[in-house]
C-alpha cells in the first residue's frame, strides 16, 4: 500500500517536472519578444495578401525600330549628347531599319518585348503605372495574380511626371487605396510589389528613407521642369518594378515605384501617392494634365537674412522671388524681387515643386498669394497662365516665331540643372547651358563650346527656354545677336553674326 502511494507520488512529481522543463513551456516564457516578431511577420504577410490582387503585370509589344546599336534613341540622354551630324546619320539608318522591319514583320503578331508593373486604382478598370513602361506601345496586356489577362489601352500619359493611366474593360476589380503621402513619415515601413526581372509578384520591404527628393530627372520638354517630389526607399526596387505600388503597413499606396540608383543599391524612388492621384485623376478625366505657372524665377531662401524678411520675428518658410518674367501673371500682379511667397491660398509653399503642386489645376483662376515684403505680410491676387510650351491644342494663341532660332545660332541649349552642371564641371547658376555646337555655325566661329552658360540674349536675362526664345524674337542674325556668357569661370560677351 505504502509502496503504491510512493510510486504514485514519484509519477506525479515526474509529470510536474516534465511540464516545467518541456520545450513548449520554455518557449512560452520567451514569447513576449517572439510574439511581437510573429505579429510583424504576419503583418507583412497580410499586406502582401491584401495588395497583390490589385497589382498587375504589364506586358508591352513596343513599336518596331525604337532602338539602334543596342540602345533606345528617343529620350535617351546618351543619344541626345551625340554630335548632331552623327545623330542625323543614325536617324537615317534607323528609318531604313524601320522600313525593313515593317516589311519583315508584316502580318506577324506583335512581339511582347517589354514588361513592368501597375496597380488598379478604380474598380471599373483604371490602372496606374509609369509612362516609360508603356512608351511607344503597339499593344498592351495586363495580367492579374489570378491569371486573368486583359488587353489594355492608354487613357493618358504625362511625360513630366512619368505617370500613365491604362484602361481595361472590366468591372468589380480590387482597387488599392491611396494613403495621404503628406503624412508618410521617414522611417516607416515601405513594401514594394511588382515584377522585377520578370519575376512576377515579388514582394520586398524596407523603409521610407527620405521625402521630397528632386532634380533626379532632366526636363523632357523645353521650358518646363519635371514634376519631381520623390519618396526615397531602401525597399529593393529593380527593372520591372516600375509602375508598381509602394505601400505602407496598412496596405495603402504611398508611392508609385519609378526610379532606381544602381541595381541592388538600396536607393529607389517612388512618385508620392498624392501627386500620382492628382495626375491620374486628370488623365482619367481629360486624358492630359494641364499645368499652370505665374512667372517667377526663384532664388534660394536663407531665412531672416533676406532683404524681404527684415523685421520678421521667428522662422519664416517660403519662396524668395529672384525676379518675375516680363508680361507674366506675377509681374502683372506687381510681385517684386525679394518678395517672399509663403502660401497659395491656404497651402504653404517652401520650394518650386510645392508651388507647382499648389497651382497645377488653377489655370485662369484667381488665386490669393500670401506675400511678405519688407517684413510686412500682404495678400496678392494672381491669375496663373498655361505653360506656354504646352501642345498647340492646349494653347489658343500659340504661333511660331519668325525670329532667330537656336538652330540658326548653331547651338543646343538646355536649362542648367545640377546634373548638367556636374557633367560639364560648371557652377550651378541662373542661365542656360550649351550642350552642343554645330560645326561651322556662328556659335562655333565665336569659339562657343559645350558647357558655356548663356545668361543674357541682347541684354535680356534668360533663365529658361521660354526666356531664351522670347529674347530671340525680332533678333537679326545679320546685324548680330549679343550673348552674355560664362565660360571657364569668366563672364564674356559674344556677338554672333551670320555670314562671318
NURO-695641 format. One line per 4 residues: number of its first residue (from 1); for each residue x, y, z of C-alpha. Coordinates in steps of 0.25 Angstrom, whole numbers, always signed. Example, Ala and Ser with C-alpha at 12.3 -4.5 7.8 and 13.67 -1.06 7.14 Angstrom:
<pts>
1) +49 -18 +31 | +55 -4 +29
</pts>
This chain:
<pts>
1) +0 +0 +0 | +11 +10 +4 | +19 +5 -8 | +7 +9 -17
5) +6 +22 -11 | +21 +25 -12 | +21 +21 -27 | +9 +30 -30
9) +15 +42 -23 | +28 +39 -32 | +20 +39 -44 | +13 +52 -41
13) +26 +59 -38 | +32 +54 -51 | +20 +59 -58 | +21 +72 -52
17) +36 +73 -55 | +33 +69 -69 | +23 +80 -71 | +33 +90 -64
21) +44 +87 -73 | +37 +84 -86 | +42 +92 -99 | +27 +97 -101
25) +27 +103 -87 | +41 +109 -89 | +37 +115 -102 | +25 +121 -95
29) +34 +128 -85 | +41 +136 -96 | +28 +138 -104 | +28 +153 -102
33) +38 +156 -112 | +35 +144 -121 | +20 +148 -121 | +24 +162 -125
37) +33 +157 -137 | +22 +147 -141 | +12 +159 -141 | +21 +167 -150
41) +23 +155 -159 | +8 +153 -160 | +6 +168 -163 | +15 +167 -176
45) +8 +154 -180 | -5 +161 -179 | -1 +173 -186 | +4 +164 -198
49) -9 +157 -198 | -17 +169 -198 | -10 +177 -208 | -5 +167 -218
53) -19 +165 -225 | -19 +179 -228 | -5 +179 -235 | -4 +175 -250
57) +8 +171 -258 | +8 +179 -271 | +13 +173 -284 | +17 +183 -295
61) +19 +180 -310 | +27 +192 -314 | +27 +198 -328 | +38 +193 -337
65) +50 +201 -339 | +51 +208 -325 | +65 +205 -324 | +78 +204 -331
69) +92 +200 -328 | +87 +193 -316 | +80 +205 -308 | +68 +213 -309
73) +69 +226 -316 | +56 +234 -312 | +58 +241 -299 | +72 +234 -297
77) +81 +245 -290 | +93 +238 -296 | +87 +239 -310 | +84 +253 -308
81) +98 +256 -305 | +103 +251 -318 | +108 +261 -329 | +97 +266 -338
85) +104 +261 -350 | +105 +247 -344 | +91 +247 -340 | +86 +250 -354
89) +93 +238 -359 | +88 +229 -349 | +74 +235 -351 | +75 +231 -366
93) +80 +217 -363 | +68 +216 -352 | +58 +220 -363 | +63 +210 -372
97) +63 +199 -361 | +49 +203 -358 | +44 +201 -373 | +52 +187 -374
101) +46 +182 -360 | +32 +187 -365 | +33 +179 -377 | +38 +167 -370
105) +28 +167 -359 | +16 +170 -368 | +5 +160 -364 | +12 +155 -352
109) +7 +156 -338 | +13 +167 -329 | +25 +162 -320 | +24 +166 -305
113) +37 +171 -302 | +35 +180 -290 | +29 +178 -276 | +26 +186 -264
117) +16 +187 -253 | +3 +194 -250 | -7 +196 -239 | -23 +196 -240
121) -28 +210 -235 | -42 +209 -239 | -51 +196 -239 | -56 +200 -253
125) -43 +197 -260 | -33 +208 -258 | -19 +205 -255 | -8 +214 -251
129) +7 +211 -256 | +19 +219 -261 | +19 +226 -275 | +33 +219 -278
133) +26 +205 -276 | +16 +207 -288 | +24 +217 -296 | +23 +214 -311
137) +14 +202 -309 | +7 +196 -320 | +0 +186 -311 | -2 +185 -296
141) -7 +173 -288 | -9 +173 -273 | -9 +160 -265 | -15 +159 -251
145) -10 +149 -240 | -21 +140 -242 | -17 +138 -256 | -27 +147 -263
149) -22 +155 -275 | -28 +167 -282 | -24 +176 -294 | -21 +190 -289
153) -22 +204 -296 | -15 +216 -291 | -24 +226 -285 | -13 +237 -284
157) +1 +239 -281 | +8 +251 -274 | +23 +252 -278 | +27 +262 -268
161) +23 +253 -256 | +25 +239 -263 | +11 +235 -260 | +2 +228 -269
165) -12 +222 -267 | -17 +210 -275 | -32 +205 -277 | -37 +191 -278
169) -51 +186 -280 | -55 +180 -266 | -63 +183 -254 | -62 +180 -239
173) -47 +180 -239 | -40 +180 -226 | -35 +195 -225 | -24 +198 -216
177) -26 +210 -206 | -17 +223 -206 | -11 +228 -194 | -8 +242 -191
181) +7 +243 -195 | +8 +257 -188 | +6 +249 -175 | +16 +238 -179
185) +28 +239 -169 | +43 +236 -171 | +46 +223 -164 | +33 +216 -166
189) +31 +202 -173 | +31 +202 -188 | +27 +190 -196 | +28 +189 -212
193) +21 +179 -220 | +24 +177 -235 | +30 +168 -245 | +45 +171 -245
197) +53 +163 -256 | +41 +156 -260 | +39 +150 -246 | +24 +153 -244
201) +18 +157 -231 | +31 +159 -224 | +30 +166 -210 | +41 +174 -204
205) +41 +182 -192 | +49 +193 -185 | +47 +207 -180 | +44 +221 -185
209) +58 +227 -186 | +55 +241 -189 | +44 +250 -195 | +44 +262 -205
213) +55 +257 -214 | +56 +266 -226 | +65 +269 -238 | +67 +254 -241
217) +62 +255 -256 | +65 +265 -267 | +53 +272 -273 | +46 +265 -285
221) +42 +277 -292 | +47 +292 -293 | +44 +302 -282 | +36 +293 -273
225) +42 +285 -262 | +39 +271 -258 | +29 +269 -246 | +39 +263 -236
229) +35 +261 -222 | +40 +246 -220 | +40 +237 -208 | +53 +230 -206
233) +53 +216 -200 | +62 +205 -197 | +52 +194 -201 | +58 +187 -213
237) +54 +192 -226 | +59 +187 -239 | +55 +188 -254 | +41 +182 -255
241) +36 +189 -242 | +34 +202 -250 | +19 +206 -249 | +16 +196 -237
245) +12 +201 -223 | +20 +205 -211 | +10 +202 -199 | +10 +205 -184
249) +8 +194 -173 | -7 +197 -175 | -6 +193 -190 | -9 +207 -195
253) -1 +213 -207 | +9 +223 -202 | +16 +224 -216 | +18 +218 -230
257) +31 +212 -232 | +39 +219 -243 | +54 +221 -242 | +66 +213 -236
261) +80 +218 -234 | +88 +206 -238 | +84 +191 -237 | +83 +186 -223
265) +88 +199 -217 | +76 +201 -207 | +73 +214 -213 | +59 +214 -220
269) +50 +226 -223 | +34 +226 -224 | +25 +237 -228 | +17 +241 -215
273) +3 +236 -215 | -4 +250 -214 | +4 +255 -227 | +1 +241 -234
277) -14 +242 -230 | -16 +257 -235 | -9 +254 -248 | -17 +241 -250
281) -30 +248 -247 | -27 +258 -258 | -23 +247 -268 | -35 +239 -266
285) -44 +252 -267 | -37 +259 -278 | -27 +250 -284 | -16 +260 -281
289) -10 +269 -270 | -11 +284 -270 | +0 +292 -263 | +0 +306 -258
293) +11 +316 -256 | +11 +330 -250 | +25 +334 -256 | +34 +334 -244
297) +49 +332 -244 | +52 +326 -231 | +65 +328 -222 | +69 +320 -210
301) +63 +325 -198 | +72 +327 -186 | +62 +331 -175 | +62 +345 -168
305) +75 +349 -174 | +68 +352 -187 | +64 +367 -190 | +49 +364 -191
309) +49 +357 -178 | +55 +368 -169 | +47 +372 -157 | +41 +358 -156
313) +41 +351 -143 | +43 +336 -143 | +46 +326 -154 | +40 +329 -168
317) +38 +318 -179 | +35 +322 -193 | +39 +324 -207 | +49 +336 -210
321) +45 +343 -223 | +58 +345 -231 | +51 +353 -242 | +38 +352 -249
325) +36 +348 -264 | +33 +360 -272 | +18 +360 -276 | +15 +348 -267
329) +4 +347 -257 | +13 +350 -245 | +19 +363 -252 | +4 +367 -255
333) +0 +365 -241 | +12 +374 -236 | +20 +363 -229 | +34 +369 -227
337) +48 +364 -226 | +52 +359 -211 | +37 +357 -208 | +35 +344 -200
341) +23 +335 -205 | +18 +327 -193 | +5 +322 -197 | -4 +319 -209
345) -18 +321 -203 | -16 +313 -190 | -6 +304 -195 | +8 +306 -190
349) +19 +306 -201 | +34 +305 -198 | +40 +301 -211 | +37 +301 -226
353) +31 +287 -226 | +21 +291 -215 | +18 +304 -223 | +15 +295 -236
357) +6 +286 -227 | -2 +297 -222 | -4 +304 -236 | -6 +291 -244
361) -21 +292 -247 | -23 +307 -246 | -20 +312 -260 | -29 +324 -262
365) -34 +324 -247 | -31 +336 -238 | -23 +331 -226 | -18 +338 -214
369) -3 +338 -210 | +2 +341 -196 | +14 +350 -199 | +24 +356 -189
373) +30 +369 -194 | +40 +377 -185 | +35 +370 -173 | +20 +372 -175
377) +10 +361 -179 | +0 +364 -191 | -9 +357 -200 | -7 +358 -215
381) -17 +352 -225 | -11 +346 -237 | -17 +338 -249 | -8 +326 -253
385) -6 +324 -268 | -3 +312 -276 | +11 +308 -278 | +14 +314 -292
389) +21 +301 -297 | +9 +292 -296 | +4 +285 -308 | -3 +294 -319
393) -17 +289 -316 | -16 +294 -302 | -11 +308 -305 | -21 +317 -313
397) -11 +327 -316 | +1 +318 -320 | +9 +323 -332 | +23 +321 -338
401) +32 +332 -337 | +39 +338 -349 | +51 +342 -341 | +65 +335 -339
405) +64 +321 -334 | +75 +313 -326 | +78 +305 -339 | +81 +318 -346
409) +92 +321 -336 | +97 +306 -337 | +95 +303 -322 | +86 +293 -314
413) +83 +299 -300 | +76 +293 -288 | +72 +299 -274 | +84 +298 -265
417) +81 +287 -255 | +90 +281 -244 | +93 +269 -253 | +97 +277 -265
421) +106 +285 -256 | +112 +273 -251 | +114 +267 -265 | +120 +279 -270
425) +128 +283 -258 | +122 +297 -256 | +116 +304 -245 | +100 +304 -243
429) +95 +318 -247 | +84 +325 -254 | +84 +323 -269 | +84 +312 -280
433) +96 +303 -283 | +101 +300 -297 | +101 +285 -299 | +104 +284 -314
437) +110 +293 -324 | +109 +291 -339 | +122 +291 -347 | +123 +304 -356
441) +112 +311 -349 | +112 +325 -344 | +114 +320 -330 | +125 +311 -334
445) +132 +323 -341 | +132 +330 -327 | +138 +318 -320 | +126 +315 -312
449) +126 +301 -307 | +118 +291 -299 | +118 +295 -285 | +117 +310 -288
453) +106 +317 -280 | +97 +327 -286 | +92 +337 -277 | +87 +348 -286
457) +82 +350 -300 | +82 +364 -306 | +82 +370 -292 | +71 +361 -286
461) +73 +352 -275 | +70 +337 -279 | +67 +326 -268 | +59 +317 -276
465) +56 +313 -291 | +44 +322 -291 | +52 +334 -288 | +63 +330 -298
469) +52 +328 -309 | +45 +341 -305 | +59 +349 -306 | +62 +343 -320
473) +49 +349 -325 | +51 +360 -334 | +66 +358 -334 | +74 +360 -347
477) +86 +350 -349 | +91 +359 -360 | +93 +370 -350 | +97 +361 -339
481) +92 +354 -327 | +99 +358 -314 | +100 +347 -304 | +105 +349 -289
485) +112 +336 -286 | +120 +329 -275 | +132 +321 -280 | +144 +316 -272
489) +138 +323 -260 | +139 +337 -267 | +128 +346 -271 | +129 +349 -286
493) +120 +356 -297 | +120 +349 -311 | +113 +355 -323 | +108 +344 -333
497) +106 +348 -347 | +103 +341 -360 | +112 +341 -372 | +125 +343 -364
</pts>
